[in-house]
Amino acid sequence: MESLLNPQAITEILTTSLRLSVPLVFAALAGVLSERSGVFNIALEGKILAGAFGAAVGAFFMNDPYSGLVVGMLFGMLAGSILAVLGVTFGVNQIVTGIAINIFVLGITAFLSRIVFGAQANTLRLPGFKAFDFPGLSSIPIIGPVLFGQDLMVYLMFACVGLVYFFLYLTPWGLAVRAVGENPAAADSAGLSVPKLRYGCVIAAGALAALGGCYLVLAQVFLFSEHMSAGKGFIALAAVILGRWNPVGAMCACLLFGFFDALQLRLQFNYQEVPHQFFLMLPYLISILALVGLVGKPRPPSAVGRHYRREAK
């Protein structure tokens, strides 16, 4: 236990937990934005994977991480557009649509990765974003390396949390989005275009979720591998509920999961005689307990998951 409580170990755990949380936060922000507009976004898993593949393709052909970032976001927006067309325009069940997108993206990225990258897919090292230090600030004990020794995408994550919060709660457009998610008929009668607002939010959510995949490729592993999203989209869905559909709350929930994920990695290293499966379940167990004990009865946006069809006037 002493090895877990010394300052260096605490810094390492906090740094690892933040890095493990980044893709979850991007996906959770996407879930908040989409569901606040009334569209249930179970396709987060597929959007993360689409973003990861797009980032790998862009970085591979352009040899530039910024190009990978742009292409990854475009791939995520494409997946979001599919959800918008099927769920908003045609009224297909949004849960079924999301599951279909997840399965489709899983298959198509596995197929295309073999064509684009060939046999070198799992050994190819792509250009990416490296961590950098803020002079002076990064030397602060414990929190310095955690907050001021990260890569560009970590700071982009914090910026996105602030922007989504500002948009939803401090702008008239955010008020319109929340109105559409709560009562689309009333919003429609007030002159708001329900389909346009939902389209915009779902497509923007695709770009946000794709940033989570971009982070995996461009800042963590620097390569693309099949199914590298590894269930992060579903964890992000739980974080949305735990955070009560609030960007800051969702980020805190993701950080909680990331912390216990980092802790279980450390425990595996320190207690190798204990079966590693016992530690692997720790972050999921904590998430379930948090959902049951802290959230109580969650109240999602009233119209989430419900197709709105405008009545003839």
C-alpha positions as CSV (number, residue, x, y, z in Angstrom):
1,M,0.0,0.0,0.0
2,E,2.9,2.3,0.6
3,S,3.9,2.1,-3.0
4,L,0.5,3.5,-3.9
5,L,0.6,6.4,-1.5
6,N,4.0,8.0,-2.3
7,P,3.9,11.2,-4.4
8,Q,5.4,9.7,-7.5
9,A,2.9,6.8,-7.6
10,I,0.0,9.3,-7.0
11,T,1.2,11.4,-9.9
12,E,1.5,8.4,-12.2
13,I,-2.0,7.1,-11.3
14,L,-3.5,10.6,-11.8
15,T,-1.7,11.0,-15.1
16,T,-2.7,7.6,-16.4
17,S,-6.3,8.1,-15.2
18,L,-6.6,11.4,-17.1
19,R,-5.2,9.9,-20.3
20,L,-7.6,6.9,-20.0
21,S,-10.5,9.3,-19.5
22,V,-9.9,11.5,-22.6
23,P,-11.7,9.3,-25.2
24,L,-14.5,8.7,-22.7
25,V,-15.0,12.4,-22.2
26,F,-15.2,13.2,-25.9
27,A,-17.8,10.4,-26.4
28,A,-19.8,11.5,-23.3
29,L,-19.9,15.1,-24.6
30,A,-21.3,13.7,-27.9
31,G,-23.9,11.8,-25.9
32,V,-24.9,14.8,-23.9
33,L,-25.3,17.0,-27.0
34,S,-27.2,14.5,-29.0
35,E,-29.6,13.4,-26.2
36,R,-30.2,17.0,-25.1
37,S,-31.7,17.4,-28.6
38,G,-33.9,14.3,-28.2
39,V,-31.8,11.7,-30.2
40,F,-30.6,8.7,-28.2
41,N,-27.0,8.1,-29.3
42,I,-26.1,4.5,-28.7
43,A,-23.9,4.7,-31.8
44,L,-21.1,6.3,-29.8
45,E,-19.0,3.1,-30.0
46,G,-19.1,3.1,-33.8
47,K,-18.3,6.8,-34.0
48,I,-15.2,6.4,-31.8
49,L,-14.1,3.6,-34.1
50,A,-14.9,5.6,-37.2
51,G,-12.9,8.5,-35.9
52,A,-9.9,6.2,-35.0
53,F,-9.9,4.8,-38.5
54,G,-10.3,8.2,-40.1
55,A,-7.4,9.6,-38.0
56,A,-5.2,6.7,-39.1
57,V,-6.1,7.1,-42.7
58,G,-5.4,10.9,-42.6
59,A,-2.2,10.6,-40.7
60,F,-1.0,7.7,-42.9
61,F,-1.5,9.4,-46.3
62,M,-0.7,13.0,-45.2
63,N,2.0,12.1,-42.7
64,D,0.5,14.8,-40.4
65,P,-1.5,14.3,-37.2
66,Y,-3.6,17.4,-37.9
67,S,-4.8,15.9,-41.1
68,G,-5.6,12.8,-39.3
69,L,-7.6,14.8,-36.8
70,V,-9.7,16.5,-39.6
71,V,-10.3,13.2,-41.5
72,G,-11.3,11.4,-38.3
73,M,-13.8,14.1,-37.4
74,L,-15.2,13.9,-41.0
75,F,-15.7,10.1,-40.6
76,G,-17.4,10.7,-37.3
77,M,-19.7,13.3,-38.9
78,L,-20.5,10.8,-41.6
79,A,-21.6,8.2,-39.0
80,G,-23.6,10.9,-37.3
81,S,-25.3,11.8,-40.6
82,I,-26.5,8.2,-41.0
83,L,-28.0,8.3,-37.5
84,A,-29.7,11.6,-38.3
85,V,-31.1,10.5,-41.6
86,L,-32.5,7.2,-40.2
87,G,-33.5,8.4,-36.8
88,V,-34.7,12.0,-37.4
89,T,-36.0,11.9,-41.0
90,F,-37.3,8.4,-41.4
91,G,-38.2,7.8,-37.7
92,V,-36.4,4.4,-37.5
93,N,-36.0,3.3,-33.9
94,Q,-32.9,5.1,-32.6
95,I,-31.6,2.2,-30.5
96,V,-31.8,-0.2,-33.4
97,T,-30.2,2.4,-35.7
98,G,-27.4,3.0,-33.2
99,I,-26.7,-0.8,-32.9
100,A,-26.7,-1.2,-36.7
101,I,-24.2,1.7,-37.0
102,N,-21.9,0.1,-34.4
103,I,-21.9,-3.2,-36.2
104,F,-21.5,-1.7,-39.6
105,V,-18.5,0.5,-38.6
106,L,-16.9,-2.5,-36.8
107,G,-17.0,-4.5,-40.0
108,I,-16.2,-1.9,-42.5
109,T,-13.2,-0.5,-40.6
110,A,-11.8,-4.0,-40.2
111,F,-12.2,-4.7,-43.9
112,L,-10.8,-1.3,-45.1
113,S,-7.9,-1.4,-42.7
114,R,-6.6,-4.5,-44.4
115,I,-6.9,-2.7,-47.8
116,V,-5.4,0.6,-46.7
117,F,-2.6,-0.6,-44.4
118,G,-2.1,-4.1,-45.5
119,A,-0.1,-6.5,-43.4
120,Q,1.7,-3.6,-41.7
121,A,-1.6,-2.4,-40.0
122,N,-0.6,-3.6,-36.5
123,T,3.1,-2.6,-36.7
124,L,2.8,0.7,-38.6
125,R,3.7,3.7,-36.4
126,L,1.7,6.8,-37.3
127,P,2.6,10.5,-36.6
128,G,0.8,11.9,-33.6
129,F,0.7,14.4,-30.8
130,K,3.4,14.3,-28.2
131,A,3.1,15.5,-24.6
132,F,4.8,18.8,-23.8
133,D,5.5,20.6,-20.5
134,F,4.5,24.1,-19.5
135,P,7.7,25.6,-18.0
136,G,7.4,26.1,-14.3
137,L,3.8,24.8,-14.0
138,S,4.8,21.2,-14.9
139,S,7.2,21.1,-11.9
140,I,4.4,21.7,-9.3
141,P,4.4,18.6,-7.1
142,I,1.9,15.9,-7.9
143,I,-0.6,18.0,-10.0
144,G,2.0,19.7,-12.2
145,P,2.8,16.7,-14.5
146,V,-0.9,15.8,-14.5
147,L,-2.3,19.1,-15.7
148,F,0.6,20.7,-17.4
149,G,2.5,17.9,-19.0
150,Q,0.0,16.5,-21.5
151,D,-0.5,16.5,-25.2
152,L,-2.6,18.9,-27.3
153,M,-5.7,16.7,-27.4
154,V,-6.0,16.6,-23.6
155,Y,-6.3,20.4,-23.5
156,L,-8.7,20.2,-26.5
157,M,-10.9,17.9,-24.4
158,F,-11.1,20.5,-21.6
159,A,-11.9,23.2,-24.1
160,C,-14.7,21.1,-25.6
161,V,-16.2,20.5,-22.2
162,G,-16.3,24.3,-21.7
163,L,-17.6,25.0,-25.2
164,V,-20.4,22.4,-24.9
165,Y,-21.5,23.7,-21.5
166,F,-21.4,27.3,-22.8
167,F,-23.4,26.4,-25.8
168,L,-26.1,24.4,-24.0
169,Y,-26.6,26.7,-21.0
170,L,-25.4,30.2,-22.0
171,T,-26.6,30.7,-25.5
172,P,-30.0,31.0,-27.2
173,W,-29.1,28.1,-29.5
174,G,-28.5,25.9,-26.5
175,L,-31.8,26.9,-25.0
176,A,-33.5,25.9,-28.4
177,V,-31.7,22.5,-28.3
178,R,-32.8,21.8,-24.8
179,A,-36.4,22.9,-25.7
180,V,-36.4,20.5,-28.6
181,G,-35.2,17.7,-26.4
182,E,-37.9,18.3,-23.7
183,N,-40.9,19.3,-25.8
184,P,-40.4,19.3,-29.6
185,A,-44.1,20.2,-30.3
186,A,-43.9,23.3,-28.1
187,A,-40.5,24.2,-29.7
188,D,-42.0,23.7,-33.2
189,S,-45.0,26.0,-32.3
190,A,-42.5,28.6,-31.2
191,G,-40.9,28.6,-34.7
192,L,-37.9,26.3,-34.1
193,S,-37.0,23.7,-36.7
194,V,-36.9,20.4,-34.8
195,P,-35.2,18.4,-37.6
196,K,-32.6,21.0,-38.3
197,L,-31.6,21.3,-34.6
198,R,-31.5,17.6,-34.2
199,Y,-29.5,17.2,-37.4
200,G,-27.0,19.8,-36.3
201,C,-26.5,18.2,-32.8
202,V,-26.2,14.6,-34.0
203,I,-23.7,15.5,-36.7
204,A,-21.7,17.7,-34.3
205,A,-21.9,14.8,-31.7
206,G,-20.4,12.5,-34.4
207,A,-17.4,14.9,-34.7
208,L,-17.0,15.0,-30.9
209,A,-17.2,11.2,-30.5
210,A,-14.7,10.8,-33.3
211,L,-12.2,12.9,-31.4
212,G,-12.1,10.1,-28.8
213,G,-11.0,7.7,-31.6
214,C,-8.5,10.3,-32.9
215,Y,-7.0,10.5,-29.4
216,L,-6.5,6.7,-29.3
217,V,-4.7,6.7,-32.6
218,L,-2.8,10.0,-32.5
219,A,-1.9,10.3,-28.9
220,Q,-2.0,6.8,-27.3
221,V,-1.0,3.9,-29.5
222,F,-0.1,5.6,-32.9
223,L,-1.6,2.9,-34.9
224,F,-5.0,1.5,-35.9
225,S,-6.2,-1.9,-34.8
226,E,-9.6,-3.6,-35.2
227,H,-12.2,-2.9,-32.5
228,M,-9.8,-0.6,-30.7
229,S,-12.7,1.4,-29.2
230,A,-13.1,-1.6,-26.9
231,G,-16.5,-0.7,-25.4
232,K,-15.6,2.9,-24.6
233,G,-18.8,4.2,-26.3
234,F,-21.0,2.2,-23.9
235,I,-19.0,3.4,-20.9
236,A,-19.5,6.9,-22.1
237,L,-23.3,6.3,-22.2
238,A,-23.2,5.4,-18.6
239,A,-21.2,8.5,-17.9
240,V,-23.9,10.6,-19.6
241,I,-26.5,9.2,-17.2
242,L,-24.2,9.5,-14.2
243,G,-23.5,13.1,-15.1
244,R,-27.2,13.9,-15.5
245,W,-26.8,15.0,-19.1
246,N,-24.5,17.8,-18.1
247,P,-21.1,18.2,-19.8
248,V,-19.2,18.9,-16.6
249,G,-21.0,16.1,-14.8
250,A,-20.3,13.7,-17.6
251,M,-16.6,14.6,-17.6
252,C,-16.4,14.0,-13.8
253,A,-18.0,10.6,-14.3
254,C,-15.5,9.7,-17.0
255,L,-12.6,10.9,-14.8
256,L,-14.0,8.6,-12.0
257,F,-14.0,5.6,-14.4
258,G,-10.5,6.5,-15.7
259,F,-9.1,6.8,-12.1
260,F,-10.3,3.3,-11.2
261,D,-9.1,1.9,-14.5
262,A,-5.6,3.4,-13.8
263,L,-5.8,2.1,-10.2
264,Q,-6.6,-1.5,-11.3
265,L,-3.6,-1.4,-13.7
266,R,-1.4,-0.4,-10.8
267,L,-2.9,-3.1,-8.6
268,Q,-2.2,-5.7,-11.2
269,F,1.4,-4.7,-11.2
270,N,1.8,-4.7,-7.4
271,Y,-0.2,-7.8,-6.6
272,Q,0.7,-10.2,-9.4
273,E,-0.4,-13.2,-7.3
274,V,-4.0,-12.1,-7.5
275,P,-5.9,-13.1,-10.7
276,H,-5.9,-10.0,-12.9
277,Q,-9.6,-10.5,-13.8
278,F,-10.4,-9.5,-10.3
279,F,-8.8,-6.1,-10.8
280,L,-10.2,-5.7,-14.3
281,M,-13.7,-5.6,-13.0
282,L,-13.0,-2.8,-10.6
283,P,-13.8,0.2,-12.8
284,Y,-17.0,-1.4,-14.1
285,L,-18.1,-2.3,-10.6
286,I,-17.4,1.2,-9.4
287,S,-19.4,2.6,-12.3
288,I,-22.4,0.4,-11.5
289,L,-22.3,1.3,-7.9
290,A,-22.1,5.0,-8.7
291,L,-25.0,4.7,-11.1
292,V,-27.1,2.9,-8.4
293,G,-26.0,4.9,-5.4
294,L,-25.4,8.4,-6.7
295,V,-27.8,9.0,-9.5
296,G,-31.0,7.7,-8.0
297,K,-33.8,7.9,-10.5
298,P,-32.3,9.7,-13.5
299,R,-34.4,12.1,-15.5
300,P,-33.4,12.2,-19.1
301,P,-34.7,14.8,-21.6
302,S,-38.4,14.1,-21.9
303,A,-38.4,13.5,-25.7
304,V,-35.1,11.6,-26.0
305,G,-35.5,8.6,-28.3
306,R,-38.9,9.7,-29.6
307,H,-39.4,10.5,-33.3
308,Y,-41.2,13.8,-33.8
309,R,-43.5,14.1,-36.8
310,R,-44.9,17.6,-37.4
311,E,-48.7,17.7,-37.7
312,A,-50.2,19.4,-40.7
313,K,-51.4,22.9,-40.1
